[in-house]
């Protein structure tokens, strides 16, 4: 991959680039290879990212400054801009909400970004990208919300099937602009393998993860939670999987987020001592996942984190399409019933096809990946 020299950096492309991808965890992780590609192509450009406050740990540790010289605590971007989307939803007309939003927009405009890229494809994200006052605004010609496209000055026809590939298509459009450096020719699917995605490293989180996993040996992370009920494989089955893996000497940690403690407790109880529930921050989850031998779970942010960290994944899919959202860039086995149909209606009851997947299938897939290590 060619990289411009300091002398040619200005001529080769934009001096400042704003990435807009507000949420959610998995979608932000899917965008990281594209932003890594931008960093590789424009190493001397100021790279900023506008992100929802609760996901900022994916870019920068809590105690580290959100702008300035890059370091292991903030390895990818020069600036992290945040917006409190939850507050906008809760109190959209409150004075303090707009005061905070105005301050954030003022900070964005103060950087004077040359280029903004809306990786989210929503009206909200496109509008925020426009408010940055960037000279050029890139976006998908067919965004998730059609009205978003009217804010873009450059509409890019993406062809990738997976969302990671679609994001890389947008990045390529910026990299391949007239006078800019280009990647060495390579197939779209193979490009991410050439890019090393870096996550923040926090010394305290690493110490906690080391202590938690020191006596486990090889261990698996089980993630019973999901964005909505239709994607949630039954917790009793996770308990069976944990018991079976324990017979192979593999202990299980059960990850859970806010509002999911009951799920984790259910898996822990069903495992009969083979699994231990663990609640942690995003930074701590990154540190723990780095040490795991295997990840088992559905279409969730933690699963995509494991894939980005090259941890083998057993993915349990129901109503979402693994061709578009499956584990990307790691060894994985995706289990999905032939009767499952793609449906984003957010039903609360588990999808019928998801229930067709048995604990025995999951255990067999896990053992296969563990043997292949």
BADO-344594 format. One record per residue (C-alpha): residue number from 1; residue in three letters; x, y, z. Coordinates in nm, 3 decimals. Layout:
residues N
(NUM; "ALA"; (X; Y; Z))
...
end
This chain:
residues 373
(1; "UNK"; (0.000; 0.000; 0.000))
(2; "UNK"; (0.145; 0.337; -0.100))
(3; "UNK"; (0.171; 0.615; 0.157))
(4; "UNK"; (0.232; 0.981; 0.072))
(5; "UNK"; (0.543; 1.152; 0.201))
(6; "UNK"; (0.514; 1.454; 0.434))
(7; "UNK"; (0.606; 1.682; 0.144))
(8; "UNK"; (0.325; 1.549; -0.075))
(9; "UNK"; (0.061; 1.507; 0.197))
(10; "UNK"; (-0.120; 1.832; 0.118))
(11; "UNK"; (-0.122; 1.771; -0.256))
(12; "UNK"; (-0.218; 1.407; -0.215))
(13; "UNK"; (-0.548; 1.468; -0.042))
(14; "UNK"; (-0.745; 1.646; 0.228))
(15; "UNK"; (-0.564; 1.792; 0.527))
(16; "UNK"; (-0.858; 1.716; 0.758))
(17; "UNK"; (-1.128; 1.448; 0.743))
(18; "UNK"; (-1.437; 1.410; 0.963))
(19; "UNK"; (-1.588; 1.063; 1.006))
(20; "UNK"; (-1.954; 1.056; 1.110))
(21; "UNK"; (-2.072; 0.727; 1.256))
(22; "UNK"; (-2.271; 0.792; 1.571))
(23; "UNK"; (-2.379; 0.443; 1.677))
(24; "UNK"; (-2.421; 0.160; 1.756))
(25; "UNK"; (-2.135; -0.053; 1.885))
(26; "UNK"; (-2.130; -0.307; 1.604))
(27; "UNK"; (-2.177; -0.044; 1.334))
(28; "UNK"; (-1.890; 0.165; 1.469))
(29; "UNK"; (-1.666; -0.144; 1.471))
(30; "UNK"; (-1.771; -0.218; 1.112))
(31; "UNK"; (-1.652; 0.131; 1.016))
(32; "UNK"; (-1.305; 0.094; 1.172))
(33; "UNK"; (-1.140; -0.083; 0.873))
(34; "UNK"; (-1.249; 0.201; 0.643))
(35; "UNK"; (-1.117; 0.466; 0.881))
(36; "UNK"; (-0.795; 0.267; 0.921))
(37; "UNK"; (-0.766; 0.276; 0.541))
(38; "UNK"; (-0.810; 0.654; 0.547))
(39; "UNK"; (-0.543; 0.687; 0.815))
(40; "UNK"; (-0.303; 0.472; 0.609))
(41; "UNK"; (-0.368; 0.675; 0.293))
(42; "UNK"; (-0.350; 1.016; 0.463))
(43; "UNK"; (-0.116; 0.969; 0.761))
(44; "UNK"; (-0.057; 1.343; 0.803))
(45; "UNK"; (-0.420; 1.453; 0.785))
(46; "UNK"; (-0.618; 1.553; 1.094))
(47; "UNK"; (-0.871; 1.275; 1.138))
(48; "UNK"; (-1.178; 1.340; 1.353))
(49; "UNK"; (-1.476; 1.121; 1.442))
(50; "UNK"; (-1.822; 1.234; 1.549))
(51; "UNK"; (-1.968; 0.961; 1.771))
(52; "UNK"; (-2.238; 0.914; 2.032))
(53; "UNK"; (-2.099; 0.976; 2.379))
(54; "UNK"; (-2.166; 0.626; 2.515))
(55; "UNK"; (-1.955; 0.463; 2.240))
(56; "UNK"; (-1.654; 0.697; 2.259))
(57; "UNK"; (-1.454; 0.432; 2.451))
(58; "UNK"; (-1.421; 0.243; 2.123))
(59; "UNK"; (-1.194; 0.526; 2.007))
(60; "UNK"; (-1.040; 0.669; 2.325))
(61; "UNK"; (-1.000; 0.552; 2.684))
(62; "UNK"; (-1.200; 0.738; 2.945))
(63; "UNK"; (-0.913; 0.921; 3.111))
(64; "UNK"; (-0.719; 1.018; 2.799))
(65; "UNK"; (-0.765; 1.357; 2.622))
(66; "UNK"; (-0.996; 1.338; 2.323))
(67; "UNK"; (-0.777; 1.549; 2.101))
(68; "UNK"; (-0.406; 1.586; 2.042))
(69; "UNK"; (-0.121; 1.348; 1.973))
(70; "UNK"; (-0.228; 0.990; 1.905))
(71; "UNK"; (-0.117; 0.717; 2.143))
(72; "UNK"; (-0.221; 0.361; 2.244))
(73; "UNK"; (-0.504; 0.522; 2.445))
(74; "UNK"; (-0.636; 0.691; 2.127))
(75; "UNK"; (-0.460; 0.513; 1.843))
(76; "UNK"; (-0.663; 0.599; 1.532))
(77; "UNK"; (-0.807; 0.950; 1.537))
(78; "UNK"; (-0.672; 1.291; 1.628))
(79; "UNK"; (-1.003; 1.423; 1.759))
(80; "UNK"; (-1.310; 1.259; 1.912))
(81; "UNK"; (-1.624; 1.473; 1.891))
(82; "UNK"; (-1.928; 1.347; 2.083))
(83; "UNK"; (-2.300; 1.408; 2.076))
(84; "UNK"; (-2.552; 1.292; 2.336))
(85; "UNK"; (-2.815; 1.132; 2.114))
(86; "UNK"; (-3.001; 0.986; 2.412))
(87; "UNK"; (-3.049; 1.336; 2.552))
(88; "UNK"; (-3.171; 1.463; 2.216))
(89; "UNK"; (-3.433; 1.189; 2.212))
(90; "UNK"; (-3.534; 1.236; 2.576))
(91; "UNK"; (-3.563; 1.614; 2.575))
(92; "UNK"; (-3.542; 1.738; 2.216))
(93; "UNK"; (-3.679; 2.085; 2.294))
(94; "UNK"; (-3.503; 2.149; 2.624))
(95; "UNK"; (-3.274; 2.454; 2.636))
(96; "UNK"; (-2.978; 2.262; 2.785))
(97; "UNK"; (-3.008; 1.997; 2.511))
(98; "UNK"; (-2.970; 2.252; 2.234))
(99; "UNK"; (-2.706; 2.438; 2.432))
(100; "UNK"; (-2.494; 2.120; 2.442))
(101; "UNK"; (-2.564; 2.047; 2.076))
(102; "UNK"; (-2.473; 2.401; 1.971))
(103; "UNK"; (-2.146; 2.379; 2.164))
(104; "UNK"; (-2.062; 2.053; 1.991))
(105; "UNK"; (-2.144; 2.195; 1.647))
(106; "UNK"; (-1.933; 2.503; 1.723))
(107; "UNK"; (-1.639; 2.276; 1.812))
(108; "UNK"; (-1.685; 2.081; 1.488))
(109; "UNK"; (-1.697; 2.395; 1.275))
(110; "UNK"; (-1.391; 2.532; 1.450))
(111; "UNK"; (-1.172; 2.254; 1.307))
(112; "UNK"; (-1.270; 2.351; 0.951))
(113; "UNK"; (-1.270; 1.999; 0.809))
(114; "UNK"; (-1.202; 1.968; 0.436))
(115; "UNK"; (-1.401; 1.647; 0.396))
(116; "UNK"; (-1.678; 1.479; 0.594))
(117; "UNK"; (-1.794; 1.121; 0.537))
(118; "UNK"; (-2.133; 1.005; 0.661))
(119; "UNK"; (-2.095; 0.631; 0.722))
(120; "UNK"; (-2.434; 0.610; 0.897))
(121; "UNK"; (-2.666; 0.710; 0.615))
(122; "UNK"; (-2.931; 0.863; 0.842))
(123; "UNK"; (-3.085; 1.209; 0.821))
(124; "UNK"; (-2.951; 1.292; 1.168))
(125; "UNK"; (-2.592; 1.192; 1.084))
(126; "UNK"; (-2.602; 1.363; 0.742))
(127; "UNK"; (-2.733; 1.683; 0.900))
(128; "UNK"; (-2.457; 1.680; 1.163))
(129; "UNK"; (-2.199; 1.622; 0.890))
(130; "UNK"; (-2.341; 1.920; 0.700))
(131; "UNK"; (-2.328; 2.136; 1.015))
(132; "UNK"; (-1.955; 2.067; 1.036))
(133; "UNK"; (-1.919; 2.303; 0.738))
(134; "UNK"; (-1.688; 2.059; 0.561))
(135; "UNK"; (-1.624; 2.162; 0.201))
(136; "UNK"; (-1.711; 1.817; 0.063))
(137; "UNK"; (-1.954; 1.566; 0.212))
(138; "UNK"; (-1.944; 1.202; 0.100))
(139; "UNK"; (-2.226; 0.955; 0.151))
(140; "UNK"; (-2.385; 0.643; 0.006))
(141; "UNK"; (-2.600; 0.704; -0.302))
(142; "UNK"; (-2.856; 0.471; -0.142))
(143; "UNK"; (-2.837; 0.553; 0.230))
(144; "UNK"; (-3.035; 0.381; 0.503))
(145; "UNK"; (-3.268; 0.683; 0.513))
(146; "UNK"; (-3.324; 0.810; 0.159))
(147; "UNK"; (-3.360; 1.175; 0.261))
(148; "UNK"; (-2.999; 1.175; 0.391))
(149; "UNK"; (-2.865; 1.179; 0.036))
(150; "UNK"; (-2.984; 1.533; -0.028))
(151; "UNK"; (-2.714; 1.661; 0.210))
(152; "UNK"; (-2.426; 1.491; 0.025))
(153; "UNK"; (-2.211; 1.672; -0.231))
(154; "UNK"; (-2.059; 1.340; -0.343))
(155; "UNK"; (-2.293; 1.041; -0.365))
(156; "UNK"; (-2.103; 0.713; -0.389))
(157; "UNK"; (-2.249; 0.393; -0.529))
(158; "UNK"; (-2.132; 0.121; -0.290))
(159; "UNK"; (-2.121; -0.239; -0.414))
(160; "UNK"; (-2.003; -0.437; -0.112))
(161; "UNK"; (-2.235; -0.701; 0.031))
(162; "UNK"; (-2.106; -0.671; 0.388))
(163; "UNK"; (-2.135; -0.341; 0.574))
(164; "UNK"; (-1.756; -0.342; 0.625))
(165; "UNK"; (-1.711; -0.358; 0.248))
(166; "UNK"; (-1.969; -0.083; 0.195))
(167; "UNK"; (-1.779; 0.143; 0.434))
(168; "UNK"; (-1.455; 0.062; 0.251))
(169; "UNK"; (-1.621; 0.167; -0.076))
(170; "UNK"; (-1.684; 0.511; 0.076))
(171; "UNK"; (-1.325; 0.531; 0.199))
(172; "UNK"; (-1.195; 0.436; -0.146))
(173; "UNK"; (-1.393; 0.718; -0.302))
(174; "UNK"; (-1.213; 0.969; -0.080))
(175; "UNK"; (-0.872; 0.805; -0.129))
(176; "UNK"; (-0.912; 0.784; -0.507))
(177; "UNK"; (-1.011; 1.149; -0.558))
(178; "UNK"; (-0.800; 1.336; -0.819))
(179; "UNK"; (-0.444; 1.380; -0.698))
(180; "UNK"; (-0.486; 1.155; -0.396))
(181; "UNK"; (-0.275; 0.851; -0.317))
(182; "UNK"; (-0.435; 0.518; -0.403))
(183; "UNK"; (-0.422; 0.172; -0.258))
(184; "UNK"; (-0.227; -0.088; -0.446))
(185; "UNK"; (-0.486; -0.281; -0.649))
(186; "UNK"; (-0.644; -0.556; -0.443))
(187; "UNK"; (-0.986; -0.724; -0.427))
(188; "UNK"; (-1.239; -0.551; -0.203))
(189; "UNK"; (-1.279; -0.858; 0.016))
(190; "UNK"; (-0.908; -0.888; 0.084))
(191; "UNK"; (-0.836; -0.525; 0.172))
(192; "UNK"; (-0.935; -0.552; 0.542))
(193; "UNK"; (-0.683; -0.833; 0.585))
(194; "UNK"; (-0.413; -0.581; 0.496))
(195; "UNK"; (-0.533; -0.333; 0.759))
(196; "UNK"; (-0.462; -0.372; 1.128))
(197; "UNK"; (-0.750; -0.221; 1.325))
(198; "UNK"; (-0.635; -0.079; 1.658))
(199; "UNK"; (-0.849; -0.038; 1.968))
(200; "UNK"; (-0.760; 0.180; 2.268))
(201; "UNK"; (-0.541; 0.023; 2.537))
(202; "UNK"; (-0.597; 0.119; 2.901))
(203; "UNK"; (-0.346; 0.000; 3.161))
(204; "UNK"; (-0.605; -0.035; 3.438))
(205; "UNK"; (-0.837; -0.234; 3.213))
(206; "UNK"; (-0.551; -0.459; 3.106))
(207; "UNK"; (-0.461; -0.519; 3.471))
(208; "UNK"; (-0.820; -0.607; 3.559))
(209; "UNK"; (-0.852; -0.841; 3.260))
(210; "UNK"; (-0.524; -1.013; 3.342))
(211; "UNK"; (-0.636; -1.073; 3.699))
(212; "UNK"; (-0.980; -1.197; 3.597))
(213; "UNK"; (-0.851; -1.446; 3.341))
(214; "UNK"; (-0.519; -1.548; 3.499))
(215; "UNK"; (-0.644; -1.883; 3.633))
(216; "UNK"; (-0.888; -1.966; 3.355))
(217; "UNK"; (-0.650; -2.096; 3.091))
(218; "UNK"; (-0.835; -2.114; 2.760))
(219; "UNK"; (-1.178; -1.954; 2.796))
(220; "UNK"; (-1.480; -1.864; 2.587))
(221; "UNK"; (-1.695; -1.553; 2.603))
(222; "UNK"; (-2.069; -1.618; 2.589))
(223; "UNK"; (-2.293; -1.322; 2.502))
(224; "UNK"; (-2.664; -1.401; 2.554))
(225; "UNK"; (-2.788; -1.045; 2.504))
(226; "UNK"; (-2.909; -0.901; 2.175))
(227; "UNK"; (-3.052; -0.578; 2.041))
(228; "UNK"; (-3.402; -0.722; 2.046))
(229; "UNK"; (-3.571; -1.044; 2.152))
(230; "UNK"; (-3.600; -1.203; 1.808))
(231; "UNK"; (-3.218; -1.227; 1.793))
(232; "UNK"; (-3.182; -1.377; 2.141))
(233; "UNK"; (-3.098; -1.748; 2.161))
(234; "UNK"; (-3.244; -1.908; 2.479))
(235; "UNK"; (-3.030; -1.862; 2.789))
(236; "UNK"; (-3.075; -2.224; 2.901))
(237; "UNK"; (-2.899; -2.335; 2.583))
(238; "UNK"; (-2.601; -2.114; 2.659))
(239; "UNK"; (-2.581; -2.293; 2.994))
(240; "UNK"; (-2.570; -2.631; 2.817))
(241; "UNK"; (-2.294; -2.505; 2.588))
(242; "UNK"; (-2.091; -2.385; 2.887))
(243; "UNK"; (-2.124; -2.726; 3.057))
(244; "UNK"; (-2.010; -2.909; 2.745))
(245; "UNK"; (-1.711; -2.680; 2.692))
(246; "UNK"; (-1.613; -2.726; 3.057))
(247; "UNK"; (-1.569; -3.096; 2.986))
(248; "UNK"; (-1.300; -2.991; 2.735))
(249; "UNK"; (-1.129; -2.771; 2.993))
(250; "UNK"; (-1.276; -2.448; 2.851))
(251; "UNK"; (-1.429; -2.215; 3.109))
(252; "UNK"; (-1.687; -1.956; 3.004))
(253; "UNK"; (-1.730; -1.590; 3.091))
(254; "UNK"; (-2.079; -1.449; 3.036))
(255; "UNK"; (-2.069; -1.091; 2.914))
(256; "UNK"; (-2.364; -0.865; 2.977))
(257; "UNK"; (-2.444; -0.499; 2.941))
(258; "UNK"; (-2.690; -0.260; 3.106))
(259; "UNK"; (-3.029; -0.425; 3.160))
(260; "UNK"; (-2.896; -0.774; 3.082))
(261; "UNK"; (-2.800; -0.894; 3.430))
(262; "UNK"; (-3.100; -1.128; 3.448))
(263; "UNK"; (-2.991; -1.294; 3.123))
(264; "UNK"; (-2.636; -1.342; 3.250))
(265; "UNK"; (-2.756; -1.479; 3.583))
(266; "UNK"; (-2.977; -1.725; 3.397))
(267; "UNK"; (-2.686; -1.854; 3.191))
(268; "UNK"; (-2.467; -1.876; 3.501))
(269; "UNK"; (-2.733; -2.080; 3.683))
(270; "UNK"; (-2.798; -2.307; 3.385))
(271; "UNK"; (-2.425; -2.372; 3.348))
(272; "UNK"; (-2.410; -2.532; 3.695))
(273; "UNK"; (-2.081; -2.362; 3.776))
(274; "UNK"; (-1.921; -2.384; 3.430))
(275; "UNK"; (-1.976; -2.015; 3.352))
(276; "UNK"; (-1.916; -1.691; 3.540))
(277; "UNK"; (-2.097; -1.366; 3.460))
(278; "UNK"; (-1.885; -1.056; 3.409))
(279; "UNK"; (-1.998; -0.694; 3.386))
(280; "UNK"; (-1.742; -0.451; 3.249))
(281; "UNK"; (-1.691; -0.126; 3.068))
(282; "UNK"; (-1.627; -0.117; 2.695))
(283; "UNK"; (-1.256; -0.067; 2.753))
(284; "UNK"; (-1.247; -0.365; 2.990))
(285; "UNK"; (-1.444; -0.577; 2.744))
(286; "UNK"; (-1.182; -0.499; 2.478))
(287; "UNK"; (-0.907; -0.615; 2.717))
(288; "UNK"; (-1.090; -0.935; 2.814))
(289; "UNK"; (-1.184; -1.021; 2.455))
(290; "UNK"; (-0.820; -0.989; 2.346))
(291; "UNK"; (-0.741; -1.282; 2.579))
(292; "UNK"; (-1.032; -1.509; 2.479))
(293; "UNK"; (-0.995; -1.833; 2.284))
(294; "UNK"; (-1.348; -1.821; 2.144))
(295; "UNK"; (-1.662; -1.604; 2.129))
(296; "UNK"; (-2.017; -1.743; 2.110))
(297; "UNK"; (-2.316; -1.517; 2.057))
(298; "UNK"; (-2.562; -1.356; 1.821))
(299; "UNK"; (-2.552; -1.049; 1.600))
(300; "UNK"; (-2.431; -0.799; 1.860))
(301; "UNK"; (-2.161; -0.540; 1.916))
(302; "UNK"; (-1.949; -0.770; 2.135))
(303; "UNK"; (-1.951; -1.033; 1.859))
(304; "UNK"; (-1.823; -0.779; 1.606))
(305; "UNK"; (-1.561; -0.668; 1.858))
(306; "UNK"; (-1.436; -1.027; 1.887))
(307; "UNK"; (-1.420; -1.057; 1.507))
(308; "UNK"; (-1.226; -0.731; 1.476))
(309; "UNK"; (-0.979; -0.861; 1.735))
(310; "UNK"; (-0.940; -1.182; 1.528))
(311; "UNK"; (-1.096; -1.405; 1.796))
(312; "UNK"; (-1.270; -1.714; 1.650))
(313; "UNK"; (-1.649; -1.670; 1.654))
(314; "UNK"; (-1.947; -1.903; 1.664))
(315; "UNK"; (-2.225; -1.674; 1.542))
(316; "UNK"; (-2.588; -1.768; 1.611))
(317; "UNK"; (-2.809; -1.586; 1.359))
(318; "UNK"; (-3.185; -1.558; 1.320))
(319; "UNK"; (-3.368; -1.262; 1.163))
(320; "UNK"; (-3.061; -1.065; 1.053))
(321; "UNK"; (-2.859; -1.147; 0.744))
(322; "UNK"; (-2.504; -1.277; 0.811))
(323; "UNK"; (-2.400; -1.193; 0.455))
(324; "UNK"; (-2.442; -0.828; 0.550))
(325; "UNK"; (-2.379; -0.836; 0.926))
(326; "UNK"; (-2.188; -1.156; 0.997))
(327; "UNK"; (-1.848; -1.186; 1.168))
(328; "UNK"; (-1.591; -1.029; 0.937))
(329; "UNK"; (-1.217; -1.083; 0.913))
(330; "UNK"; (-1.177; -1.375; 1.154))
(331; "UNK"; (-1.224; -1.753; 1.156))
(332; "UNK"; (-1.591; -1.812; 1.220))
(333; "UNK"; (-1.880; -2.052; 1.186))
(334; "UNK"; (-2.220; -1.895; 1.127))
(335; "UNK"; (-2.523; -2.099; 1.229))
(336; "UNK"; (-2.854; -1.997; 1.074))
(337; "UNK"; (-3.160; -2.208; 1.003))
(338; "UNK"; (-3.284; -2.242; 0.648))
(339; "UNK"; (-3.625; -2.119; 0.764))
(340; "UNK"; (-3.493; -1.788; 0.896))
(341; "UNK"; (-3.597; -1.483; 0.698))
(342; "UNK"; (-3.435; -1.140; 0.720))
(343; "UNK"; (-3.663; -0.921; 0.930))
(344; "UNK"; (-3.575; -0.607; 1.128))
(345; "UNK"; (-3.918; -0.565; 1.287))
(346; "UNK"; (-3.768; -0.599; 1.638))
(347; "UNK"; (-4.013; -0.860; 1.761))
(348; "UNK"; (-3.959; -0.957; 2.125))
(349; "UNK"; (-4.019; -1.332; 2.090))
(350; "UNK"; (-3.720; -1.537; 1.963))
(351; "UNK"; (-3.742; -1.594; 1.589))
(352; "UNK"; (-3.855; -1.946; 1.503))
(353; "UNK"; (-3.552; -2.023; 1.288))
(354; "UNK"; (-3.322; -1.919; 1.572))
(355; "UNK"; (-3.490; -2.179; 1.794))
(356; "UNK"; (-3.404; -2.448; 1.538))
(357; "UNK"; (-3.034; -2.411; 1.626))
(358; "UNK"; (-2.944; -2.667; 1.893))
(359; "UNK"; (-2.681; -2.657; 2.169))
(360; "UNK"; (-2.521; -2.960; 2.006))
(361; "UNK"; (-2.464; -2.764; 1.683))
(362; "UNK"; (-2.310; -2.475; 1.874))
(363; "UNK"; (-2.081; -2.704; 2.075))
(364; "UNK"; (-1.970; -2.886; 1.759))
(365; "UNK"; (-1.887; -2.555; 1.590))
(366; "UNK"; (-1.698; -2.434; 1.898))
(367; "UNK"; (-1.492; -2.753; 1.918))
(368; "UNK"; (-1.410; -2.730; 1.547))
(369; "UNK"; (-1.277; -2.376; 1.583))
(370; "UNK"; (-1.082; -2.463; 1.895))
(371; "UNK"; (-0.919; -2.760; 1.720))
(372; "UNK"; (-0.819; -2.540; 1.428))
(373; "UNK"; (-0.624; -2.297; 1.648))
end
